[in-house]
Amino acid sequence: MKKNISDEEVAFKIVNIYFEEIARLGFKRSLDLDAIINAYFYTLQRIKNKDKLLVEMRKKVMEEEARLKTQSREEMIPSMQEQTRTSITEETRTEEPGH
């Protein structure tokens, strides 16, 4: 059964895990209260913006899918002959004097 927890609790748990790892690695001495508070609010803001980010990502994926639908197979996947021609051209350029 999945529990619904608040964004604040999620942010707290993420920050807690993060700082436990920092303490484990020995960086705890350089931490102060401001750093912990800033980390908490930063994490909370990221969690609250996740829906906005997901909408933007979905829009980009849909645009890319629409663009791919209009491309032919040859445009999406270069033929072996075209790949061979390109690699021969690149090899020739690197072998020319002065390059």
Sequence and secondary structure as in RCSB ss.txt:
>XXXX:A:sequence
MKKNISDEEVAFKIVNIYFEEIARLGFKRSLDLDAIINAYFYTLQRIKNKDKLLVEMRKKVMEEEARLKTQSREE
MIPSMQEQTRTSITEETRTEEPGH
>XXXX:A:secstr
      HHHHHHHHHHHHHHHHHHHT GGG  HHHHHHHHHHHHHHHHTHHHHHHHHHHHHHHHHHHHHHS HHH
HS  HHHHHHHHHHHHHHHHSTT 
